[in-house]
Amino acid sequence: MSEENNSNQEHGDNKPGKKKSPENFPIQEYRLVPTDHGYEGYEEDEIDLIELAKTIWDNRKTIYRFVAVGVALGVLVALLSPKEYVSDATLMPEYSTESQGGASSLLRQYGGLIGLSGGGTYNSASNAIRVDLYPKIVQSLSFQDKLARQQFYFPDYDTTTSIYNYYLEVQTPGALGYLKMFTVGLPGTIMGAFKSEEETVSAGISNQDEIVELTKNEMSVITNLRSRVSASLDEESGVVTVRAQMSDPKLAASVAKYTIDELTEYLVEYRTEKVIRDLEFIEEQLNDARERFREAQLELADFDDSNQGNLTARAQTERQRLQSEYDIAFNLYNSLTQQYEEAKLKVQEETPVFKVLQPVQVPVNDETSGAMVLIVFVMLSGIASIGWIFVRQFLASNPFGRES
C-alpha cells in the first residue's frame, strides 16, 4: 500500500498546474577532482637539476677529454692563422649649405671694380653627395674593382702586383687553407680546376662604363675585399672612418690611403663635373671670340692705314661697317672673359674640402687574438661534451638503442 501511495503521489505531483515543492527536486551530487589527477607521472618527467649536475659530475672525465681536444685545436688554429692588421683614418667632410659661398660673396662685393658682374649667373647652390652615401660608394662594384686593379707592394712575397693577381696567382694558402681545400672544399677544388680556363676568357671590363664583366674568381676577390675595405659614418659627429684590413701593416696603410684618395677624388669629380664642363665650353668660346676680335681689329687698322684723308661716302660706310664688327667682337670677347673668370671662381667654390682628422697610420698590433680563439674553442668543446653525455644517456635508456 505504501508503494502504491508513493506512486500515486508521484503521478499526482506531475499533474499540470501543480507547483513542485523544493523537497521534490532531485538531489545533485558534485565531486571535486584534484588538479593533479591523471598526472601521476608528471613529477617523474620534471627536470631534476640536482640529477643533471650529478650526471655531469659523473662524466667529468669525458668533459676533460673534449676540453683537452678543444685546447689543442685552439692552440693549433691560433698558431696557424695568418695575422691581420687594420689601418684606419677619419675624415670630416665639408657639409654644404644653401647660403652663398666665400667666392661668390667676394665677387658680389668687388666684382664691379674689375668689371665682373656680381649676380645672376653665379650662385653657390650646392649639389653635394649626401655623407651617408660614402660607405655605399666604397662598397660599390666599380670602386672595389678599381681598387682591386691597383698595384700594391706585398712584402710577404716581395712583389708589386694588383690585388686580383695577388689573391688569384701569387698568394699560396696556409696550412689551414690546404686543410680546408682538400677536406670540406675538395668538390669545389676539383670543379674549379676544370672551370679555370673558361672563366679567364670572360675577364675584363666592357668598353661601356656602365657594364662591368668579371669572372667568378674575380667576384670572390671582390667579396673578400669588401669585407676588408670599408667606410662607416658616425651619424652623431658626421665623421667618416675608412678602414682597411690586410696581412701586412704597411700594406693595410697603403690600401687605406688609396681608398681615401680615391673616395675624395670621386667626390670632387662628382661635385665639379658640371662646372668644369661649363668652364671648358666657355674657354673654347673665349678663344674663338679672341681670334674674331683680333681679326676685326686688324681689318679696321688696315682700312684706316690705306684710306688716310679719303672722305668719300663709300669709304665712310665701309669704315662704319668695320667699326660695327669691331664693337661686336669686342663686346663678345669682353663678356666671355667675365664669364670665364666667374666660371673659374665657381670651380674653386664647388670643389669640396675634406679635413683629415686622423691620418693613416701603420698599425703596430695585429687583430688576430690567439686568446680569443682559444676561449672560443674551449667553450665549444665544453658544450659539445655536455651534449654528447646526454645524447649517450638518451641512447642508453632508449629501448631501440639497447636492441641495436
Secondary structure, 3 states (H helix, E strand, C coil): CHHHHHHHHHHHHCCCCCCCCHHHCCCCCCCCCCCCCCCCCHHHHCCCHHHHHHHHHHCHHHHHHHHHHHHHHHHHHHHHCCCCEEEEEEEECCCCCCCCCHHHHHHHHHHHHHCCCCCCCCCCCCCCCCHHHHHHHHHCHHHHHHHHCCEEEECCCCEEEEHHHHHHHHCCCCHHHHHHHCCCCHHHHHHHHHHHHHHHHCCCECCCCCCECCCHHHHHHHHHHHHHEEEEEECCCCEEEEEEEECCHHHHHHHHHHHHHHHHHHHHHHHHHHHHHHHHHHHHHHHHHHHHHHHHHHHHHHHHHHCCCCCCHHHHHHHHHHHHHHHHHHHHHHHHHHHHHHHHHHHHHHCCCCEEEECCCCCCCCCCCHHHHHHHHHHHHHHHHHHHHHHHHHHHHCHHHHHC
